[in-house]
Amino acid sequence: MEGVIMTTKKKDALDQLIDKFVGNDPERQAMLEEEIVNVEAAQLVYDLRKQAGLSQRELAKKVGTTASVICRMEQADYESSLPMLRRIAGALNRRLELRAVPISPRTRKMAKVS
């Protein structure tokens, strides 16, 4: 039970930091949303690689790129990640799917205030 309380406190602290630094600034909100997508893409690459039991170098060889590109993808530090995500998915015998999901209540609240 204590872990749940701590997680809630951490989430509240994160929300406070986001409110402080992003606030109602549409430009900063867009930057935050972009970074969230980058982090999700990075986590996807990492998860797929680990599930396949591959090192970054082994995955890079299958994809036809370098280990440093895979490393940067996993650190959310790679521009034009969609084409590379497709290549990685294909190399791992996967198909990349994009989907649109409802905006979180927090994002809606920020959009209404603007």
C-alpha positions as CSV (number, residue, x, y, z in Angstrom):
1,M,0.0,0.0,0.0
2,E,2.8,2.4,0.8
3,G,4.2,2.0,-2.8
4,V,0.9,3.2,-4.2
5,I,1.0,6.3,-2.0
6,M,4.5,7.1,-3.0
7,T,3.7,6.6,-6.7
8,T,0.8,9.0,-6.4
9,K,3.0,11.6,-4.6
10,K,5.6,11.3,-7.4
11,K,2.9,11.7,-10.0
12,D,1.6,14.8,-8.2
13,A,5.1,16.2,-8.1
14,L,5.6,15.6,-11.8
15,D,2.3,17.3,-12.6
16,Q,3.4,20.2,-10.5
17,L,6.7,20.5,-12.4
18,I,4.9,20.2,-15.7
19,D,2.5,22.9,-14.7
20,K,5.4,25.1,-13.6
21,F,7.5,24.8,-16.7
22,V,4.9,24.1,-19.4
23,G,1.9,25.9,-18.0
24,N,-0.5,27.1,-20.6
25,D,2.2,27.9,-23.2
26,P,1.0,26.2,-26.4
27,E,4.6,26.0,-27.8
28,R,5.9,24.3,-24.7
29,Q,2.8,22.0,-24.6
30,A,3.6,20.9,-28.2
31,M,7.3,20.3,-27.2
32,L,6.2,18.2,-24.2
33,E,3.9,16.1,-26.4
34,E,6.6,15.6,-29.0
35,E,9.0,14.5,-26.3
36,I,6.5,12.1,-24.8
37,V,6.1,10.4,-28.3
38,N,9.9,10.3,-28.6
39,V,10.2,8.5,-25.2
40,E,7.4,6.1,-26.1
41,A,9.2,5.3,-29.4
42,A,12.5,4.8,-27.5
43,Q,10.9,2.4,-25.1
44,L,9.3,0.5,-28.0
45,V,12.7,0.0,-29.6
46,Y,14.2,-1.1,-26.3
47,D,11.4,-3.5,-25.5
48,L,11.4,-5.1,-29.0
49,R,15.2,-5.6,-28.9
50,K,15.1,-7.1,-25.5
51,Q,12.2,-9.4,-26.4
52,A,14.2,-10.6,-29.4
53,G,17.2,-11.2,-27.2
54,L,19.5,-9.0,-29.3
55,S,22.2,-6.6,-28.4
56,Q,22.2,-3.1,-29.9
57,R,24.9,-4.2,-32.3
58,E,23.0,-7.3,-33.4
59,L,19.8,-5.4,-34.0
60,A,21.8,-2.7,-35.9
61,K,23.2,-5.5,-38.2
62,K,19.7,-6.8,-38.9
63,V,18.4,-3.3,-39.6
64,G,21.3,-2.3,-41.7
65,T,22.5,0.5,-39.5
66,T,25.0,1.1,-36.8
67,A,24.8,0.4,-33.1
68,S,25.0,4.1,-32.3
69,V,21.8,4.7,-34.2
70,I,20.0,2.0,-32.2
71,C,21.5,3.5,-29.0
72,R,20.3,7.0,-29.9
73,M,16.8,5.6,-30.8
74,E,16.7,4.0,-27.3
75,Q,17.7,7.3,-25.7
76,A,15.0,9.2,-27.6
77,D,17.8,11.2,-29.3
78,Y,17.1,10.5,-33.0
79,E,15.4,12.6,-35.6
80,S,13.2,11.0,-38.3
81,S,12.5,8.1,-36.1
82,L,9.3,6.8,-37.9
83,P,11.2,5.4,-40.9
84,M,13.8,3.9,-38.6
85,L,11.0,2.4,-36.4
86,R,9.6,0.8,-39.5
87,R,12.9,-0.7,-40.4
88,I,13.5,-2.0,-36.9
89,A,10.0,-3.5,-36.8
90,G,10.5,-5.2,-40.1
91,A,13.9,-6.6,-39.1
92,L,12.2,-8.2,-36.1
93,N,9.4,-9.6,-38.3
94,R,6.9,-7.0,-36.9
95,R,4.6,-4.5,-38.5
96,L,4.5,-1.0,-37.1
97,E,1.0,0.3,-36.3
98,L,0.2,3.9,-35.6
99,R,-2.9,4.8,-33.6
100,A,-4.6,7.8,-32.3
101,V,-5.8,7.7,-28.7
102,P,-7.9,10.1,-26.7
103,I,-6.1,13.0,-25.2
104,S,-5.5,12.6,-21.5
105,P,-7.6,14.6,-19.1
106,R,-4.6,16.7,-18.1
107,T,-3.9,17.6,-21.8
108,R,-7.6,18.5,-22.3
109,K,-7.5,20.7,-19.2
110,M,-4.5,22.6,-20.5
111,A,-6.1,23.0,-24.0
112,K,-9.3,24.4,-22.5
113,V,-7.3,27.0,-20.4
114,S,-5.5,28.3,-23.5
